[in-house]
């Protein structure tokens, strides 16, 4: 009897935990959006609302949220038009000419393009990498070939020539940490030292997040 109750308890935890965590993440995101954006915007209308109708602030926040979503969607849909391209090009030119701001903008743009770009897959293939030492293997995700500027400056000795040749056939491999795959390591690994896995990126990510359980 006790074993059935225990098994039922852990089964219930396994079923409810993803739902609870999803609600917590969504709630956190909405709370941050409310503090950083909706609250300041809604406060602009507060002087025009009588005290007995303060509940209208919540209604205004909901309208502002839908308005923000609509504006962002409209910008995305019209991004390919000539007027919008010129407008973004003009604004981008201004930002890239401001010291320090240009570095921040370019970095954020490259990262957001990599993760949110329509025509780009961040992780191309799941592989095994012999890391952190010989005989141990970990899950890695190929992102792109190693850029020539990384290995072109290496060659000074015969040994460097070997390293340069090896890096010229290498790829960028992201090694995520468990259970938080947003942090990890970037390794430059020759293709010959990788073991391709016949699984999808989603399956590989589940394996990492679950610590091998899923």
N, C-alpha and C positions, 0 to 999 in steps of 0.2 A: 504493500500500500504506500509506504513512504517513498519507495523508488518511483512509483507512478506519479506521485505528487511532485517529486523533485524533477523528473523528466518533463512533466507538464509545465513546471515553472520556467525551466530553461528554454523550452520550446516557445513559451509565451514571450520571454525576453527577446529571443531571436526574431520573432515576428514584429514585436512592438518597437524595438530599438531603432531600426531604419526610419520608421514613421516619426518617432520622437525626435531623432536627430535632424530630420528634414524640417520639421516644424521649428526647432530651435534655430537652425541656420536661417530660415526664411524670416523668423521673428527678429533675429539679430540684424539682418540686412534692412528690414523695414524700419527698425528703430534707428539705425544709423542714418538712413535716408531722411527720416523725420527730423532728426536733430540737425543735420547738416544743410538740408534744403527746404523741406516742407514747413518746418516751424518758422524759420526766418521769413519765408514768403507769406505764410498765413498771417504773421504778426502785422504785416502791412495793412491788412483789411480789418484788424481788430478795432482800431479807433472808430470805424463806421458801423460797428455792430453793437446794438444795445446790450446791456448787461444780462437781461433776461433771455437773450438769444445767443448766448456764448456757445451753445451746442452747434451753432452753424460753422464754427471753426473746423470741426471734424469734417463736415460736409465740404468745406472749402479745400481742406487738405486732400480729400479723395479726388475732387475735381482737378486740383493741381497735379496730383500723381498721374491721372489719365492724360492731362495736357502735356506733361513732360514726356510720357511714353509716346504720345502722338507726334510731338515735335521731333524727338529722336528718330522715330520711324520715318517721318517725312524727309528728314535730312538724309537718311540712308537711301530712301527711294529716289531722291532727286540728285544724289551725289554725282551721277554720270552726266547730268545736263551741263551744257557749256557754261551757263551762268554760275552754277554752284562750283564747278571746277575752277573757274577763274577766281571766285570769291575765296575758296580754300587755298588756292595757290598764292593769292595776295596775303592772306593771313599767315600762311606758313613762312613766306619770305620775311615778314616782320619779326616773327618769333625766332627764326634762325639767325637774325642779325643782332639779337640782344645777348650780350655775354652771360654766361652761366645758364640763362633760361634756354638757350638753344641746345645745350648739352642735355638738359633734363627733358626737353620736348622730343628731341631725336631719339633718346633712349626709350622713353615711354611709347613713342610711335612705333618703333621697331618691335618692342615686346608685344604691344597690342595687335599689331599686324600679324605677328607670328601666331598668336593664340586665337585671334578672332577673324583673321582673313578668310574669305570664302574659298579661295583657290589654293589654300595651303594646309597641308596636313602636318601637324607638329611632329608626331611620332610616325615614322614610316614603317618600322619593322621591330619586332621583339627578338632579342638575342640574349645569349648567355655570354657573360664576360668573366674571365678568370681574374677575380678581384676579391679581396684585397691582397691575396698572396696565391702562389701556385698551389693548385689542388682544391681551392675554394672557388665557387662560382656564384654569380648574382645576376638578377634580371636587369637588362638594360634596354633602352629604346633608342634606335638610330634616328637622329634628327636631320643631319645633312653631311655632305663631304667636308673634310677639313679644308679651310681656305688656304690658298697658296701663300698669302702674306704671313701665315703662322709658321710655315716650315721653310720659306724661301731664304731666310736669314741664317739658317742653321749651319750651312756647309763651311767649315773652317779646317777640319782635319778629315782623314779617311773615315774615322768613326762617325763623324758628323754626316758624311756623305751617306753612310748606311742608314742613319737615323732619318735623314731627309728623304731618302727613297722610301723608307717605311711609312713616314708620315704622309707622303704624297699619295699613298694608297689607303689612307686611313679615313675614318668617318667619325663624326661627333656622336658620342654615345652618352645619353643621360642616364645616370644611375639614381633612381629615386630611393628615398628612405621609407621605412615602414613604421607606423601606419600612415604617415603624412607624406604623400608623394609630391607635394609642392616644393619640398626641399630635397637636395641630393648633390650629386657630383657630376661634373662634366669631364669625360675622358676622351682622349684622342687615341683610337684603337685601330690598328691595321685590320683590314677586312679578313685577312687570313687567320687572325686570332679570335674571330667571333664565331659562335655557334648559333646559326639561325634556329628559331623555334617556330613550329607550325601552329601558332596560335595567333589570335587577333590582338590588337592593341588593348581592346577592352578587357579581354581575358587576362592579359598580362598585368594590367592595372589592378584588376580584382585580386590577382595573386599577391601583388605587393601590399595593397591596402589591408587585406585580411591576414597577412603574415603567413600565407601558405594554406590557410584553412579552406578558402574557396578555390 
